[in-house]
């Protein structure tokens, strides 16, 4: 995976970065939002894309 397509996913509840994923930036303009399992909250929570620094 190239570094320019990697996206961090942060839990909406506890604010931990739990997942990394990829995105085609040319075809997908909106921010990604998935319901994934959070290890800290121990439940399925919404994970949102955050800005890479």
N, C-alpha and C positions, 0 to 999 in steps of 0.2 A: 504494500500500500504506500502510495506517495504521501508525503507530509501535508501537501496542500489540500487533500481531500479528507483528512482525518477530522472528526468532529467529536468534542467532549459532550457527554450527557450527564447532567447534574440532577439529583433528586430534588423535587420541589419542596419536599417536607423537611429533610435534614440537611440539605445543601451539600452533600458529598458527591464527588465525581466518581461514579461507579462503572460507567460504560464508555467505550470508544466505538465509533461507527464511521461509515463513509457516506458521502453524499455527492451527487452530481450537481455541482453548483450552477451549471448552465440550464438544466431543465427544472430544478427545484429552487424556487426563489424564497419560499417561506422557511421559517425555523422548524426543525423537526421536533416532534413531541410524541413520546411512546410511553405506554404503561408497562413498566418493567419491575422485576423484583429487586428491592433494595435490601442489601445485607445488613445495614445498620438499623433500619426501621423494622426489618423482618416481615415485610408485607409488600404487596404490589402497589407501587406509587407511580405518579407521573414523573417522567424524566424529560427534561427540556434541553435543547441545544444551547451551549454557551459559547461566548466569543473566545477564540484562541488568542493567546497573548504572544 
